């Protein structure tokens, strides 16, 4: 039988636990002292907002949050040195992940800022974006590797790609006839190894596959210890 994933009640209780754990981390970890950020969880995804002085502070916060048990991804809308991030929301449809995102889709809706077929290239300059969201996108594309290459191009150095897709064994993966690709956490490993992405975080809650990925150069050395947190 296909997996049904965790119940809504369990997810809500786990989010309450993670909210408290994040508050405790910000209060007592001296490395995070003085950060003007707020963290709340939704379905095991950390949503971080606020301000930091330097990129390294945000990187540390993201890493420490990602170590908490039950965290599937860390999504931030944090201003670094007063600058707000530029975030592309690919295939956003009717609803963007945040109103400030640049919504991109092949058809015009109220949420779409740029009309474009993401499978045919992205109409943005090199290094234009700090974050790119591909939420329920990859499973709709017969070949998503060209899109991943385009996302690499438009991300600035240190930028992140956030992927979300239905897990291949969940009923949602097969119920939608427009789904043409099956996604597993091991698929994310394959993407990282073949296409030079670093898995900042990856996971599956029994219904959905999550991944926070950073593009890396050809000289990147795969960290087996780090990757062992997420992949077989």
C-alpha positions in Angstrom: 0.0 0.0 0.0 1.2 3.6 -0.7 2.5 5.5 2.3 0.1 8.1 3.8 2.7 10.1 5.7 2.4 11.4 9.3 -0.9 12.6 10.6 -1.7 16.3 10.8 -2.0 16.0 14.6 1.5 14.6 14.9 2.9 17.2 12.6 1.4 20.0 14.7 2.7 18.5 17.9 6.2 18.1 16.4 6.1 21.7 15.2 5.3 22.9 18.7 8.3 20.9 20.0 10.6 22.3 17.4 9.4 25.9 18.0 10.4 25.5 21.7 13.7 23.9 20.7 14.6 26.8 18.4 13.7 29.4 21.0 16.0 27.5 23.4 18.8 27.4 20.9 18.6 31.2 20.2 18.4 32.0 23.9 21.3 29.8 25.2 23.7 29.2 22.3 26.4 31.9 22.7 27.3 31.6 19.0 23.8 33.0 18.2 23.8 35.8 20.7 22.3 39.0 19.4 20.7 37.6 16.3 17.5 39.5 15.5 15.6 36.5 14.0 12.4 34.6 14.6 12.0 30.9 13.9 8.7 29.0 13.5 8.0 25.6 12.1 5.4 24.4 9.7 5.3 20.7 8.8 8.9 20.3 10.0 10.2 23.2 7.9 11.9 26.0 9.8 10.8 29.4 8.6 13.4 32.0 9.6 12.8 35.8 9.4 14.7 38.8 10.6 18.1 40.4 10.3 21.7 39.4 10.6 24.9 41.4 10.1 26.8 38.8 8.0 26.2 35.8 5.8 28.2 33.6 8.2 25.7 34.2 11.0 22.9 33.0 8.9 24.9 29.9 7.7 25.6 29.0 11.4 21.9 29.4 12.4 20.8 27.3 9.4 23.3 24.5 10.3 22.3 24.4 14.0 18.6 24.4 13.2 19.1 21.6 10.7 20.6 19.4 13.4 17.4 19.4 15.4 15.6 16.0 15.2 12.5 16.2 12.9 13.7 19.2 10.8 13.2 18.6 7.1 14.3 21.9 5.6 15.3 25.4 6.6 13.7 28.3 4.6 14.8 31.8 5.4 13.7 35.3 4.5 16.5 37.0 6.4 18.1 40.4 5.5 21.9 40.2 5.5 23.6 43.5 6.3 20.2 45.2 5.6 19.7 43.7 2.2 16.6 41.6 1.6 17.1 38.3 -0.3 16.0 38.0 -3.9 13.9 34.9 -4.1 12.5 33.2 -7.2 9.5 31.0 -6.8 9.4 28.7 -9.9 6.1 27.1 -11.0 4.3 29.0 -8.2 0.8 28.7 -9.8 -1.8 30.5 -7.7 0.2 30.9 -4.5 3.8 31.9 -3.8 5.7 30.6 -0.7 6.0 34.3 0.3 4.4 37.4 -1.1 7.8 39.0 -1.6 9.0 36.2 -3.9 9.3 36.7 -7.7 6.6 34.3 -8.9 7.4 32.5 -12.2 5.0 30.3 -14.1 4.0 29.4 -17.6 0.5 30.8 -17.1 -0.6 34.1 -15.7 -2.2 34.2 -12.2 -2.3 36.9 -9.5 0.8 35.3 -7.9 2.9 35.3 -11.1 5.3 38.2 -11.7 7.2 36.7 -14.7 5.5 34.5 -17.3 8.0 31.8 -18.5 8.2 28.1 -19.2 10.8 27.1 -16.6 11.6 24.0 -18.7 12.9 26.2 -21.5 15.2 28.4 -19.5 15.0 31.2 -16.9 14.8 34.8 -18.0 17.1 36.1 -15.3 20.7 37.2 -15.4 23.6 35.2 -13.9 23.8 35.4 -10.2 20.5 37.3 -9.9 18.9 35.3 -7.0 19.8 34.4 -3.4 17.2 31.6 -3.2 15.2 29.6 -5.7 12.1 27.6 -4.7 11.1 24.6 -6.9 8.0 23.4 -5.0 6.1 20.6 -6.8 8.0 21.3 -10.0 10.5 18.6 -10.7 8.0 15.7 -10.8 6.2 17.5 -13.7 9.2 17.7 -16.0 10.4 14.7 -18.2 13.9 16.1 -18.0 14.6 18.5 -15.1 18.4 18.5 -15.4 18.4 21.5 -17.8 16.3 23.4 -15.2 18.8 22.5 -12.5 21.6 23.9 -14.7 19.6 27.1 -15.2 19.0 27.4 -11.4 22.8 27.1 -10.9 23.3 29.9 -13.3 20.9 32.4 -11.7 22.0 31.6 -8.1 24.6 33.9 -6.7 27.6 32.2 -5.0 26.4 30.8 -1.7 22.8 30.8 -2.9 20.3 28.0 -2.1 17.8 25.9 -4.1 14.8 24.6 -2.1 13.2 21.5 -3.6 9.9 19.9 -2.4 8.3 17.0 -4.2 6.0 14.1 -3.4 7.7 11.0 -2.2 7.4 8.2 -4.8 5.6 5.8 -2.4 3.0 8.3 -1.3 -0.4 8.3 -3.0 0.1 12.0 -4.0 3.0 10.9 -6.3 0.7 8.7 -8.4 -2.7 10.4 -8.1 -1.8 13.4 -10.3 -1.6 12.3 -14.0 0.7 15.2 -14.8 3.5 13.7 -12.6 6.0 12.1 -15.0 9.0 11.6 -12.6 9.2 9.8 -9.3 11.4 11.4 -6.5 13.1 9.8 -3.6 15.7 11.1 -1.1 18.2 9.0 -3.1 17.2 11.0 -6.2 18.5 14.1 -4.4 21.8 12.3 -3.7 22.0 11.5 -7.4 21.4 15.1 -8.3 24.1 16.2 -5.9 26.7 13.7 -7.1 26.0 14.1 -10.8 25.3 17.8 -11.0 27.6 19.3 -8.3 25.3 20.3 -5.6 26.0 20.2 -1.9 23.1 18.9 0.3 22.8 21.4 3.0 19.7 19.4 4.2 17.5 16.7 2.8 14.8 14.5 4.2 11.4 12.8 3.8 8.4 12.8 6.1 6.8 9.8 4.5 4.8 12.0 2.1 7.2 14.6 0.8 10.8 14.8 -0.1 12.6 18.0 0.9 16.1 19.3 -0.1 18.1 22.5 0.5 20.9 22.4 -2.0 23.9 24.7 -2.7 25.7 24.7 -6.1 29.4 23.9 -5.8 32.3 23.8 -8.2 34.1 21.0 -9.9 36.7 20.8 -7.1 34.1 20.0 -4.4 34.8 17.0 -2.3 31.8 14.9 -1.3 31.6 14.7 2.5 30.5 11.2 3.3 30.0 12.0 7.0 27.7 14.9 6.3 25.8 13.1 3.5 25.4 10.1 5.7 22.8 12.1 7.7 20.5 12.0 4.7 21.4 9.3 2.2 22.2 5.6 2.1 
